[in-house]
């Protein structure tokens, strides 16, 4: 997990496993804006979308808005 999270960007991560409990645990540890678990498509119109770290500001579809760059 340390190797997977060792980057300044974090727009999306993909986790593939036969063990759903393990996949959910690993997904919770990923430092990325979106995690796709056992699928290649991670988008959903109902879910906020965005990156983390240096991958962008805020989340598209979120009820929070960016207050400006410090």
N, C-alpha and C positions, 0 to 999 in steps of 0.2 A: 504494500500500500504506500509505503514511503516513496518508492520509485515512481509510482503512478501519480502521486500528488506533488512531486518535486519539479514543478514548472511554474512560471509566472502567469501562465494562461490557464483557463479552465472552462471553456465553453461547453464541452460535452464529454461524457465518458460512456463506455460500453462495457457491460458485464455479461458474460455468457457462462452458464453453469447448469448442471442437472439438479442441483440442490437449491431449491427456492429459498430456504431459510438462510443459507450461506450467501446467496445472491442479494437478499435484502440487507443482510448485515454489511456486506461489502459496499453496496450502493450507498448506505448511510455514512460510510467512511470516505467516499470519494469527494474531493474538493473541486467540484465542477458545478456549473449552472444547471445542467440537465444530465440525468443518468438514464440510459436505455438498458433495461434488464431483459435479456434473451430476445431482443428484437433489434433490427437495424434502423427502424424508424422510431424516433423518440418524441416527435411533436404531437401535441393535442391542443385543439383550439380552446379548450376549457382551462388549460393550465398556463400560468405565467411562464414566459420564456426569456432566458437571458444567460449570460455567462457569469463567471466569478473571477476573482483576482484581476488581472489586467485585460480581461476579455470584453470589457464594456461597462457601461454605467446603467444600473437599475435593471428592471425586468419589464419586458413588453407584456401588457395585459395585467399588470399589477395595479393595486389601488394606491400604491405609494409612488411618489414622483421624486425625481432628482432635484435637490435643492441648490445645485451649483457646484462648480469645481473650486475646492479651497486653494 
